[in-house]
Amino acid sequence: MEFSCNLIKVHLANYLANLPLPNSFLGIFKLGGKDIVKLIPFYATIGGVCYLSYRVVKPRHPVNPCIKKESPKVVDGFDIEELGESTAFCRCWRSSKFPLCDGAHNKYNVEQKDNVGPLIIKKK
């Protein structure tokens, strides 16, 4: 514990105190080459921490939550004669009758603030 306390209070404080941080955004253009090189590890660390935080916190919502997950690719085929006069196909991947639409997109749209709807195929 003493090591980490010393590292943060002494070494990190000294490192930050010796960084040539500009007072404004335009102040970076007044820095010399050596000063910019000194800032690279600092900004790289800040960028890396921000990126890793984003990757950990970012919610991951798969497009297909549960349909045929054991299959490497979900593919369904239909004979055009079997479709009837009008058929609605699901595009939100939430239908319990997938690949046919059962209106599950309405609840999904409200929850996710989306506007997805079915693909409707009609015979003329």
N, CA, C and O atoms as CSV, one atom per row, in Angstrom:
chain,resi,resn,atom,element,x,y,z
A,1,MET,N,N,0.820,-1.190,0.000
A,1,MET,CA,C,0.000,0.000,0.000
A,1,MET,C,C,0.865,1.255,0.000
A,1,MET,O,O,0.538,2.252,-0.644
A,2,GLU,N,N,1.977,1.188,0.735
A,2,GLU,CA,C,2.866,2.341,0.810
A,2,GLU,C,C,3.467,2.647,-0.569
A,2,GLU,O,O,3.654,3.806,-0.939
A,3,PHE,N,N,3.766,1.569,-1.324
A,3,PHE,CA,C,4.326,1.750,-2.658
A,3,PHE,C,C,3.359,2.507,-3.571
A,3,PHE,O,O,3.752,3.459,-4.246
A,4,SER,N,N,2.085,2.079,-3.589
A,4,SER,CA,C,1.112,2.746,-4.464
A,4,SER,C,C,0.837,4.172,-4.000
A,4,SER,O,O,0.655,5.070,-4.822
A,5,CYS,N,N,0.806,4.378,-2.703
A,5,CYS,CA,C,0.608,5.729,-2.173
A,5,CYS,C,C,1.768,6.634,-2.594
A,5,CYS,O,O,1.547,7.764,-3.028
A,6,ASN,N,N,2.978,6.150,-2.471
A,6,ASN,CA,C,4.172,6.903,-2.867
A,6,ASN,C,C,4.176,7.155,-4.370
A,6,ASN,O,O,4.528,8.241,-4.830
A,7,LEU,N,N,3.780,6.140,-5.121
A,7,LEU,CA,C,3.741,6.269,-6.580
A,7,LEU,C,C,2.794,7.379,-7.006
A,7,LEU,O,O,3.128,8.196,-7.864
A,8,ILE,N,N,1.620,7.407,-6.408
A,8,ILE,CA,C,0.614,8.401,-6.797
A,8,ILE,C,C,0.950,9.782,-6.249
A,8,ILE,O,O,0.952,10.763,-6.992
A,9,LYS,N,N,1.232,9.858,-4.961
A,9,LYS,CA,C,1.445,11.171,-4.328
A,9,LYS,C,C,2.752,11.842,-4.730
A,9,LYS,O,O,2.804,13.066,-4.845
A,10,VAL,N,N,3.799,11.067,-4.943
A,10,VAL,CA,C,5.106,11.667,-5.215
A,10,VAL,C,C,5.453,11.612,-6.705
A,10,VAL,O,O,5.626,12.647,-7.348
A,11,HIS,N,N,5.554,10.401,-7.241
A,11,HIS,CA,C,6.047,10.250,-8.613
A,11,HIS,C,C,5.066,10.791,-9.655
A,11,HIS,O,O,5.464,11.502,-10.578
A,12,LEU,N,N,3.797,10.455,-9.504
A,12,LEU,CA,C,2.807,10.958,-10.461
A,12,LEU,C,C,2.673,12.473,-10.354
A,12,LEU,O,O,2.557,13.167,-11.364
A,13,ALA,N,N,2.689,12.976,-9.128
A,13,ALA,CA,C,2.600,14.426,-8.936
A,13,ALA,C,C,3.797,15.138,-9.575
A,13,ALA,O,O,3.626,16.172,-10.220
A,14,ASN,N,N,5.002,14.593,-9.399
A,14,ASN,CA,C,6.200,15.187,-10.005
A,14,ASN,C,C,6.133,15.107,-11.529
A,14,ASN,O,O,6.500,16.055,-12.224
A,15,TYR,N,N,5.658,13.963,-12.045
A,15,TYR,CA,C,5.549,13.799,-13.500
A,15,TYR,C,C,4.594,14.837,-14.078
A,15,TYR,O,O,4.915,15.501,-15.063
A,16,LEU,N,N,3.430,14.973,-13.467
A,16,LEU,CA,C,2.446,15.935,-13.971
A,16,LEU,C,C,2.929,17.377,-13.817
A,16,LEU,O,O,2.667,18.214,-14.680
A,17,ALA,N,N,3.628,17.666,-12.727
A,17,ALA,CA,C,4.136,19.030,-12.507
A,17,ALA,C,C,5.184,19.402,-13.553
A,17,ALA,O,O,5.315,20.575,-13.903
A,18,ASN,N,N,5.928,18.424,-14.053
A,18,ASN,CA,C,6.981,18.706,-15.037
A,18,ASN,C,C,6.500,18.648,-16.486
A,18,ASN,O,O,7.282,18.902,-17.402
A,19,LEU,N,N,5.220,18.318,-16.707
A,19,LEU,CA,C,4.706,18.291,-18.083
A,19,LEU,C,C,4.503,19.704,-18.595
A,19,LEU,O,O,4.001,20.560,-17.866
A,20,PRO,N,N,4.882,19.959,-19.826
A,20,PRO,CA,C,4.694,21.295,-20.404
A,20,PRO,C,C,3.274,21.463,-20.954
A,20,PRO,O,O,3.094,21.662,-22.155
A,21,LEU,N,N,2.272,21.384,-20.082
A,21,LEU,CA,C,0.877,21.498,-20.527
A,21,LEU,C,C,0.564,22.941,-20.901
A,21,LEU,O,O,0.826,23.846,-20.109
A,22,PRO,N,N,0.012,23.177,-22.083
A,22,PRO,CA,C,-0.333,24.536,-22.495
A,22,PRO,C,C,-1.571,25.020,-21.734
A,22,PRO,O,O,-2.386,24.217,-21.279
A,23,ASN,N,N,-1.699,26.339,-21.606
A,23,ASN,CA,C,-2.839,26.926,-20.902
A,23,ASN,C,C,-4.088,27.003,-21.758
A,23,ASN,O,O,-5.193,27.157,-21.237
A,24,SER,N,N,-3.922,26.899,-23.065
A,24,SER,CA,C,-5.073,26.951,-23.967
A,24,SER,C,C,-4.836,25.973,-25.114
A,24,SER,O,O,-3.742,25.432,-25.277
A,25,PHE,N,N,-5.876,25.763,-25.895
A,25,PHE,CA,C,-5.755,24.854,-27.036
A,25,PHE,C,C,-4.730,25.382,-28.034
A,25,PHE,O,O,-3.940,24.609,-28.577
A,26,LEU,N,N,-4.733,26.659,-28.277
A,26,LEU,CA,C,-3.796,27.248,-29.233
A,26,LEU,C,C,-2.374,27.302,-28.680
A,26,LEU,O,O,-1.414,27.471,-29.432
A,27,GLY,N,N,-2.245,27.157,-27.362
A,27,GLY,CA,C,-0.925,27.171,-26.747
A,27,GLY,C,C,-0.067,25.987,-27.165
A,27,GLY,O,O,1.156,26.030,-27.031
A,28,ILE,N,N,-0.690,24.938,-27.665
A,28,ILE,CA,C,0.071,23.772,-28.109
A,28,ILE,C,C,0.964,24.120,-29.307
A,28,ILE,O,O,1.995,23.483,-29.521
A,29,PHE,N,N,0.568,25.118,-30.075
A,29,PHE,CA,C,1.361,25.516,-31.244
A,29,PHE,C,C,2.608,26.313,-30.846
A,29,PHE,O,O,3.508,26.510,-31.663
A,30,LYS,N,N,2.658,26.764,-29.609
A,30,LYS,CA,C,3.814,27.507,-29.121
A,30,LYS,C,C,4.869,26.586,-28.498
A,30,LYS,O,O,5.972,27.026,-28.173
A,31,LEU,N,N,4.520,25.309,-28.336
A,31,LEU,CA,C,5.457,24.361,-27.734
A,31,LEU,C,C,6.527,23.945,-28.738
A,31,LEU,O,O,6.295,23.916,-29.946
A,32,GLY,N,N,7.683,23.631,-28.216
A,32,GLY,CA,C,8.763,23.133,-29.058
A,32,GLY,C,C,8.636,21.635,-29.287
A,32,GLY,O,O,7.773,20.983,-28.698
A,33,GLY,N,N,9.486,21.095,-30.130
A,33,GLY,CA,C,9.456,19.674,-30.460
A,33,GLY,C,C,9.691,18.782,-29.253
A,33,GLY,O,O,9.031,17.752,-29.109
A,34,LYS,N,N,10.624,19.162,-28.379
A,34,LYS,CA,C,10.912,18.356,-27.191
A,34,LYS,C,C,9.720,18.339,-26.231
A,34,LYS,O,O,9.425,17.319,-25.609
A,35,ASP,N,N,9.044,19.483,-26.123
A,35,ASP,CA,C,7.875,19.553,-25.248
A,35,ASP,C,C,6.744,18.665,-25.774
A,35,ASP,O,O,6.060,17.998,-24.998
A,36,ILE,N,N,6.556,18.663,-27.071
A,36,ILE,CA,C,5.507,17.826,-27.672
A,36,ILE,C,C,5.818,16.351,-27.460
A,36,ILE,O,O,4.919,15.564,-27.163
A,37,VAL,N,N,7.074,15.974,-27.609
A,37,VAL,CA,C,7.479,14.580,-27.383
A,37,VAL,C,C,7.220,14.180,-25.927
A,37,VAL,O,O,6.828,13.044,-25.662
A,38,LYS,N,N,7.435,15.105,-24.979
A,38,LYS,CA,C,7.164,14.814,-23.577
A,38,LYS,C,C,5.668,14.588,-23.323
A,38,LYS,O,O,5.304,13.844,-22.413
A,39,LEU,N,N,4.812,15.216,-24.111
A,39,LEU,CA,C,3.362,15.105,-23.918
A,39,LEU,C,C,2.770,13.838,-24.541
A,39,LEU,O,O,1.665,13.434,-24.177
A,40,ILE,N,N,3.484,13.214,-25.466
A,40,ILE,CA,C,2.935,12.046,-26.176
A,40,ILE,C,C,2.549,10.923,-25.218
A,40,ILE,O,O,1.427,10.428,-25.327
A,41,PRO,N,N,3.397,10.487,-24.290
A,41,PRO,CA,C,2.967,9.401,-23.388
A,41,PRO,C,C,1.758,9.779,-22.531
A,41,PRO,O,O,0.890,8.945,-22.273
A,42,PHE,N,N,1.705,11.031,-22.093
A,42,PHE,CA,C,0.589,11.486,-21.271
A,42,PHE,C,C,-0.719,11.399,-22.051
A,42,PHE,O,O,-1.688,10.812,-21.570
A,43,TYR,N,N,-0.754,11.978,-23.255
A,43,TYR,CA,C,-1.989,11.968,-24.055
A,43,TYR,C,C,-2.319,10.567,-24.570
A,43,TYR,O,O,-3.494,10.236,-24.731
A,44,ALA,N,N,-1.324,9.753,-24.826
A,44,ALA,CA,C,-1.573,8.368,-25.240
A,44,ALA,C,C,-2.211,7.584,-24.093
A,44,ALA,O,O,-3.123,6.786,-24.316
A,45,THR,N,N,-1.737,7.807,-22.879
A,45,THR,CA,C,-2.325,7.134,-21.714
A,45,THR,C,C,-3.758,7.592,-21.486
A,45,THR,O,O,-4.637,6.767,-21.238
A,46,ILE,N,N,-4.003,8.886,-21.566
A,46,ILE,CA,C,-5.364,9.416,-21.395
A,46,ILE,C,C,-6.281,8.841,-22.478
A,46,ILE,O,O,-7.395,8.409,-22.184
A,47,GLY,N,N,-5.815,8.837,-23.722
A,47,GLY,CA,C,-6.614,8.279,-24.816
A,47,GLY,C,C,-6.887,6.799,-24.633
A,47,GLY,O,O,-8.002,6.342,-24.883
A,48,GLY,N,N,-5.883,6.038,-24.199
A,48,GLY,CA,C,-6.059,4.609,-23.976
A,48,GLY,C,C,-7.051,4.314,-22.863
A,48,GLY,O,O,-7.892,3.425,-22.990
A,49,VAL,N,N,-6.950,5.059,-21.779
A,49,VAL,CA,C,-7.889,4.869,-20.662
A,49,VAL,C,C,-9.313,5.209,-21.101
A,49,VAL,O,O,-10.254,4.492,-20.763
A,50,CYS,N,N,-9.471,6.286,-21.843
A,50,CYS,CA,C,-10.805,6.662,-22.335
A,50,CYS,C,C,-11.352,5.600,-23.275
A,50,CYS,O,O,-12.524,5.235,-23.174
A,51,TYR,N,N,-10.534,5.102,-24.181
A,51,TYR,CA,C,-10.981,4.078,-25.123
A,51,TYR,C,C,-11.366,2.790,-24.404
A,51,TYR,O,O,-12.417,2.215,-24.688
A,52,LEU,N,N,-10.533,2.331,-23.480
A,52,LEU,CA,C,-10.851,1.118,-22.741
A,52,LEU,C,C,-12.113,1.287,-21.901
A,52,LEU,O,O,-12.916,0.360,-21.797
A,53,SER,N,N,-12.292,2.455,-21.305
A,53,SER,CA,C,-13.507,2.721,-20.542
A,53,SER,C,C,-14.728,2.650,-21.444
A,53,SER,O,O,-15.753,2.084,-21.063
A,54,TYR,N,N,-14.624,3.218,-22.625
A,54,TYR,CA,C,-15.732,3.173,-23.589
A,54,TYR,C,C,-16.048,1.739,-23.984
A,54,TYR,O,O,-17.216,1.360,-24.058
A,55,ARG,N,N,-15.020,0.941,-24.236
A,55,ARG,CA,C,-15.237,-0.449,-24.651
A,55,ARG,C,C,-15.878,-1.275,-23.540
A,55,ARG,O,O,-16.679,-2.166,-23.822
A,56,VAL,N,N,-15.543,-0.996,-22.293
A,56,VAL,CA,C,-16.097,-1.750,-21.175
A,56,VAL,C,C,-17.529,-1.298,-20.884
A,56,VAL,O,O,-18.399,-2.131,-20.634
A,57,VAL,N,N,-17.775,-0.008,-20.914
A,57,VAL,CA,C,-19.075,0.546,-20.531
A,57,VAL,C,C,-20.083,0.480,-21.674
A,57,VAL,O,O,-21.283,0.357,-21.427
A,58,LYS,N,N,-19.623,0.557,-22.905
A,58,LYS,CA,C,-20.518,0.582,-24.068
A,58,LYS,C,C,-21.437,-0.644,-24.072
A,58,LYS,O,O,-20.956,-1.777,-24.054
A,59,PRO,N,N,-22.745,-0.423,-24.095
A,59,PRO,CA,C,-23.648,-1.572,-24.138
A,59,PRO,C,C,-23.543,-2.296,-25.470
A,59,PRO,O,O,-23.455,-1.681,-26.533
A,60,ARG,N,N,-23.555,-3.614,-25.381
A,60,ARG,CA,C,-23.482,-4.420,-26.596
A,60,ARG,C,C,-24.822,-5.094,-26.799
A,60,ARG,O,O,-25.174,-6.036,-26.089
A,61,HIS,N,N,-25.571,-4.597,-27.784
A,61,HIS,CA,C,-26.864,-5.167,-28.122
A,61,HIS,C,C,-26.728,-5.868,-29.456
A,61,HIS,O,O,-26.652,-5.212,-30.495
A,62,PRO,N,N,-26.696,-7.200,-29.445
A,62,PRO,CA,C,-26.588,-7.884,-30.733
A,62,PRO,C,C,-27.861,-7.687,-31.541
A,62,PRO,O,O,-28.952,-7.589,-30.979
A,63,VAL,N,N,-27.722,-7.629,-32.845
A,63,VAL,CA,C,-28.885,-7.501,-33.720
A,63,VAL,C,C,-29.789,-8.708,-33.522
A,63,VAL,O,O,-31.003,-8.559,-33.379
A,64,ASN,N,N,-29.210,-9.893,-33.513
A,64,ASN,CA,C,-29.959,-11.129,-33.328
A,64,ASN,C,C,-29.760,-11.601,-31.892
A,64,ASN,O,O,-28.700,-12.136,-31.566
A,65,PRO,N,N,-30.763,-11.413,-31.021
A,65,PRO,CA,C,-30.568,-11.780,-29.623
A,65,PRO,C,C,-30.656,-13.279,-29.332
A,65,PRO,O,O,-30.019,-13.752,-28.391
A,66,CYS,N,N,-31.438,-14.050,-30.125
A,66,CYS,CA,C,-31.637,-15.442,-29.717
A,66,CYS,C,C,-32.054,-16.403,-30.834
A,66,CYS,O,O,-32.306,-17.571,-30.541
A,67,ILE,N,N,-32.136,-15.986,-32.059
A,67,ILE,CA,C,-32.665,-16.843,-33.125
A,67,ILE,C,C,-31.544,-17.641,-33.774
A,67,ILE,O,O,-30.612,-17.072,-34.342
A,68,LYS,N,N,-31.641,-18.967,-33.684
A,68,LYS,CA,C,-30.709,-19.904,-34.316
A,68,LYS,C,C,-29.245,-19.535,-34.041
A,68,LYS,O,O,-28.431,-19.504,-34.964
A,69,LYS,N,N,-28.915,-19.261,-32.796
A,69,LYS,CA,C,-27.558,-18.837,-32.445
A,69,LYS,C,C,-26.516,-19.935,-32.690
A,69,LYS,O,O,-25.328,-19.641,-32.828
A,70,GLU,N,N,-26.956,-21.197,-32.743
A,70,GLU,CA,C,-26.013,-22.293,-32.990
A,70,GLU,C,C,-25.577,-22.343,-34.450
A,70,GLU,O,O,-24.589,-22.999,-34.780
A,71,SER,N,N,-26.296,-21.665,-35.312
A,71,SER,CA,C,-25.992,-21.660,-36.741
A,71,SER,C,C,-25.009,-20.537,-37.067
A,71,SER,O,O,-25.120,-19.449,-36.502
A,72,PRO,N,N,-24.033,-20.777,-37.979
A,72,PRO,CA,C,-23.081,-19.711,-38.322
A,72,PRO,C,C,-23.740,-18.556,-39.076
A,72,PRO,O,O,-23.251,-17.427,-39.037
A,73,LYS,N,N,-24.861,-18.841,-39.769
A,73,LYS,CA,C,-25.579,-17.799,-40.493
A,73,LYS,C,C,-27.053,-18.185,-40.533
A,73,LYS,O,O,-27.393,-19.331,-40.826
A,74,VAL,N,N,-27.927,-17.222,-40.236
A,74,VAL,CA,C,-29.362,-17.493,-40.270
A,74,VAL,C,C,-29.867,-17.220,-41.680
A,74,VAL,O,O,-29.814,-16.092,-42.169
A,75,VAL,N,N,-30.362,-18.288,-42.329
A,75,VAL,CA,C,-30.880,-18.180,-43.689
A,75,VAL,C,C,-32.211,-18.913,-43.742
A,75,VAL,O,O,-32.311,-20.061,-43.310
A,76,ASP,N,N,-33.229,-18.248,-44.270
A,76,ASP,CA,C,-34.534,-18.869,-44.464
A,76,ASP,C,C,-34.960,-18.637,-45.909
A,76,ASP,O,O,-34.715,-17.568,-46.468
A,77,GLY,N,N,-35.592,-19.630,-46.507
A,77,GLY,CA,C,-36.068,-19.514,-47.881
A,77,GLY,C,C,-37.539,-19.872,-47.974
A,77,GLY,O,O,-38.047,-20.683,-47.199
A,78,PHE,N,N,-38.210,-19.264,-48.923
A,78,PHE,CA,C,-39.633,-19.510,-49.130
A,78,PHE,C,C,-39.909,-19.671,-50.616
A,78,PHE,O,O,-39.248,-19.062,-51.457
A,79,ASP,N,N,-40.885,-20.493,-50.918
A,79,ASP,CA,C,-41.396,-20.604,-52.279
A,79,ASP,C,C,-42.405,-19.477,-52.447
A,79,ASP,O,O,-43.290,-19.319,-51.607
A,80,ILE,N,N,-42.294,-18.706,-53.494
A,80,ILE,CA,C,-43.163,-17.549,-53.713
A,80,ILE,C,C,-44.639,-17.944,-53.739
A,80,ILE,O,O,-45.502,-17.140,-53.389
A,81,GLU,N,N,-44.928,-19.161,-54.147
A,81,GLU,CA,C,-46.313,-19.625,-54.202
A,81,GLU,C,C,-46.887,-19.851,-52.803
A,81,GLU,O,O,-48.105,-19.814,-52.633
A,82,GLU,N,N,-46.046,-20.083,-51.806
A,82,GLU,CA,C,-46.497,-20.347,-50.444
A,82,GLU,C,C,-46.790,-19.072,-49.657
A,82,GLU,O,O,-47.346,-19.148,-48.561
A,83,LEU,N,N,-46.436,-17.924,-50.178
A,83,LEU,CA,C,-46.527,-16.691,-49.408
A,83,LEU,C,C,-47.929,-16.108,-49.307
A,83,LEU,O,O,-48.186,-15.336,-48.384
A,84,GLY,N,N,-48.824,-16.430,-50.185
A,84,GLY,CA,C,-50.154,-15.847,-50.154
A,84,GLY,C,C,-50.159,-14.473,-50.785
A,84,GLY,O,O,-49.226,-14.102,-51.497
A,85,GLU,N,N,-51.220,-13.714,-50.521
A,85,GLU,CA,C,-51.376,-12.382,-51.127
A,85,GLU,C,C,-50.417,-11.358,-50.527
A,85,GLU,O,O,-49.922,-10.482,-51.237
A,86,SER,N,N,-50.153,-11.461,-49.226
A,86,SER,CA,C,-49.281,-10.505,-48.547
A,86,SER,C,C,-48.572,-11.211,-47.395
A,86,SER,O,O,-49.200,-11.950,-46.638
A,87,THR,N,N,-47.288,-10.988,-47.264
A,87,THR,CA,C,-46.508,-11.585,-46.182
A,87,THR,C,C,-45.575,-10.529,-45.602
A,87,THR,O,O,-44.935,-9.776,-46.336
A,88,ALA,N,N,-45.507,-10.486,-44.265
A,88,ALA,CA,C,-44.632,-9.532,-43.578
A,88,ALA,C,C,-43.469,-10.301,-42.946
A,88,ALA,O,O,-43.676,-11.234,-42.171
A,89,PHE,N,N,-42.262,-9.900,-43.283
A,89,PHE,CA,C,-41.053,-10.526,-42.745
A,89,PHE,C,C,-40.434,-9.624,-41.677
A,89,PHE,O,O,-40.381,-8.402,-41.820
A,90,CYS,N,N,-39.973,-10.261,-40.614
A,90,CYS,CA,C,-39.374,-9.544,-39.488
A,90,CYS,C,C,-38.006,-8.975,-39.878
A,90,CYS,O,O,-37.206,-9.636,-40.540
A,91,ARG,N,N,-37.759,-7.727,-39.448
A,91,ARG,CA,C,-36.435,-7.128,-39.645
A,91,ARG,C,C,-35.800,-6.719,-38.326
A,91,ARG,O,O,-34.663,-6.248,-38.304
A,92,CYS,N,N,-36.537,-6.896,-37.209
A,92,CYS,CA,C,-35.984,-6.498,-35.900
A,92,CYS,C,C,-35.377,-7.670,-35.141
A,92,CYS,O,O,-34.727,-7.458,-34.118
A,93,TRP,N,N,-35.564,-8.873,-35.599
A,93,TRP,CA,C,-35.040,-10.102,-35.001
A,93,TRP,C,C,-35.665,-10.398,-33.643
A,93,TRP,O,O,-35.088,-11.164,-32.871
A,94,ARG,N,N,-36.804,-9.830,-33.324
A,94,ARG,CA,C,-37.446,-10.070,-32.032
A,94,ARG,C,C,-38.720,-10.904,-32.163
A,94,ARG,O,O,-39.335,-11.234,-31.149
A,95,SER,N,N,-39.126,-11.249,-33.364
A,95,SER,CA,C,-40.376,-11.968,-33.601
A,95,SER,C,C,-40.313,-13.401,-33.081
A,95,SER,O,O,-39.313,-14.095,-33.264
A,96,SER,N,N,-41.393,-13.836,-32.431
A,96,SER,CA,C,-41.460,-15.226,-31.977
A,96,SER,C,C,-41.797,-16.164,-33.134
A,96,SER,O,O,-41.681,-17.383,-33.000
A,97,LYS,N,N,-42.213,-15.601,-34.271
A,97,LYS,CA,C,-42.508,-16.397,-35.466
A,97,LYS,C,C,-41.448,-16.186,-36.547
A,97,LYS,O,O,-41.713,-16.422,-37.726
A,98,PHE,N,N,-40.264,-15.751,-36.162
A,98,PHE,CA,C,-39.212,-15.425,-37.120
A,98,PHE,C,C,-39.044,-16.552,-38.146
A,98,PHE,O,O,-39.010,-17.720,-37.758
A,99,PRO,N,N,-38.940,-16.246,-39.408
A,99,PRO,CA,C,-38.674,-14.973,-40.056
A,99,PRO,C,C,-39.919,-14.141,-40.362
A,99,PRO,O,O,-39.812,-13.079,-40.976
A,100,LEU,N,N,-41.096,-14.607,-39.943
A,100,LEU,CA,C,-42.307,-13.824,-40.173
A,100,LEU,C,C,-42.487,-12.825,-39.033
A,100,LEU,O,O,-42.082,-13.081,-37.899
A,101,CYS,N,N,-43.093,-11.696,-39.345
A,101,CYS,CA,C,-43.276,-10.626,-38.364
A,101,CYS,C,C,-44.496,-10.924,-37.491
A,101,CYS,O,O,-45.537,-11.354,-37.988
A,102,ASP,N,N,-44.356,-10.690,-36.191
A,102,ASP,CA,C,-45.493,-10.805,-35.274
A,102,ASP,C,C,-45.765,-9.482,-34.551
A,102,ASP,O,O,-46.537,-9.450,-33.592
A,103,GLY,N,N,-45.140,-8.398,-35.002
A,103,GLY,CA,C,-45.349,-7.079,-34.403
A,103,GLY,C,C,-44.424,-6.783,-33.230
A,103,GLY,O,O,-44.598,-5.767,-32.557
A,104,ALA,N,N,-43.453,-7.638,-32.971
A,104,ALA,CA,C,-42.533,-7.426,-31.846
A,104,ALA,C,C,-41.726,-6.140,-32.012
A,104,ALA,O,O,-41.192,-5.613,-31.036
A,105,HIS,N,N,-41.635,-5.639,-33.224
A,105,HIS,CA,C,-40.853,-4.415,-33.464
A,105,HIS,C,C,-41.474,-3.204,-32.761
A,105,HIS,O,O,-40.766,-2.240,-32.468
A,106,ASN,N,N,-42.763,-3.234,-32.489
A,106,ASN,CA,C,-43.410,-2.099,-31.822
A,106,ASN,C,C,-42.825,-1.893,-30.422
A,106,ASN,O,O,-42.481,-0.770,-30.054
A,107,LYS,N,N,-42.714,-2.961,-29.649
A,107,LYS,CA,C,-42.122,-2.870,-28.308
A,107,LYS,C,C,-40.633,-2.514,-28.414
A,107,LYS,O,O,-40.134,-1.679,-27.659
A,108,TYR,N,N,-39.935,-3.150,-29.350
A,108,TYR,CA,C,-38.509,-2.881,-29.558
A,108,TYR,C,C,-38.287,-1.398,-29.911
A,108,TYR,O,O,-37.366,-0.772,-29.387
A,109,ASN,N,N,-39.112,-0.848,-30.780
A,109,ASN,CA,C,-38.965,0.550,-31.184
A,109,ASN,C,C,-39.133,1.501,-30.005
A,109,ASN,O,O,-38.402,2.486,-29.897
A,110,VAL,N,N,-40.085,1.221,-29.122
A,110,VAL,CA,C,-40.294,2.073,-27.950
A,110,VAL,C,C,-39.088,1.988,-27.013
A,110,VAL,O,O,-38.600,3.012,-26.534
A,111,GLU,N,N,-38.604,0.760,-26.748
A,111,GLU,CA,C,-37.477,0.570,-25.833
A,111,GLU,C,C,-36.184,1.169,-26.362
A,111,GLU,O,O,-35.438,1.792,-25.607
A,112,GLN,N,N,-35.904,0.988,-27.656
A,112,GLN,CA,C,-34.625,1.403,-28.233
A,112,GLN,C,C,-34.686,2.737,-28.960
A,112,GLN,O,O,-33.678,3.198,-29.495
A,113,LYS,N,N,-35.873,3.367,-28.986
A,113,LYS,CA,C,-36.068,4.625,-29.708
A,113,LYS,C,C,-35.649,4.459,-31.174
A,113,LYS,O,O,-34.905,5.269,-31.727
A,114,ASP,N,N,-36.154,3.385,-31.775
A,114,ASP,CA,C,-35.831,3.045,-33.158
A,114,ASP,C,C,-37.099,3.145,-34.002
A,114,ASP,O,O,-38.166,3.472,-33.482
A,115,ASN,N,N,-36.989,2.872,-35.272
A,115,ASN,CA,C,-38.160,2.939,-36.152
A,115,ASN,C,C,-38.225,1.774,-37.129
A,115,ASN,O,O,-38.773,1.917,-38.222
A,116,VAL,N,N,-37.675,0.621,-36.752
A,116,VAL,CA,C,-37.640,-0.531,-37.637
A,116,VAL,C,C,-39.055,-1.094,-37.811
A,116,VAL,O,O,-39.870,-1.063,-36.890
A,117,GLY,N,N,-39.317,-1.597,-38.988
A,117,GLY,CA,C,-40.604,-2.227,-39.287
A,117,GLY,C,C,-40.385,-3.446,-40.157
A,117,GLY,O,O,-39.250,-3.757,-40.518
A,118,PRO,N,N,-41.467,-4.142,-40.498
A,118,PRO,CA,C,-41.323,-5.365,-41.282
A,118,PRO,C,C,-41.096,-5.090,-42.763
A,118,PRO,O,O,-41.325,-3.987,-43.259
A,119,LEU,N,N,-40.638,-6.129,-43.449
A,119,LEU,CA,C,-40.574,-6.118,-44.907
A,119,LEU,C,C,-41.867,-6.772,-45.379
A,119,LEU,O,O,-42.126,-7.931,-45.054
A,120,ILE,N,N,-42.674,-6.050,-46.134
A,120,ILE,CA,C,-43.961,-6.575,-46.597
A,120,ILE,C,C,-43.857,-6.888,-48.077
A,120,ILE,O,O,-43.483,-6.038,-48.886
A,121,ILE,N,N,-44.197,-8.128,-48.418
A,121,ILE,CA,C,-44.193,-8.561,-49.820
A,121,ILE,C,C,-45.635,-8.834,-50.228
A,121,ILE,O,O,-46.322,-9.637,-49.596
A,122,LYS,N,N,-46.094,-8.166,-51.284
A,122,LYS,CA,C,-47.464,-8.322,-51.784
A,122,LYS,C,C,-47.436,-8.819,-53.203
A,122,LYS,O,O,-46.584,-8.431,-54.003
A,123,LYS,N,N,-48.374,-9.678,-53.503
A,123,LYS,CA,C,-48.552,-10.110,-54.880
A,123,LYS,C,C,-49.477,-9.127,-55.567
A,123,LYS,O,O,-50.412,-8.620,-54.947
A,124,LYS,N,N,-49.231,-8.849,-56.838
A,124,LYS,CA,C,-50.113,-7.940,-57.579
A,124,LYS,C,C,-51.146,-8.719,-58.322
A,124,LYS,O,O,-51.985,-8.135,-59.007
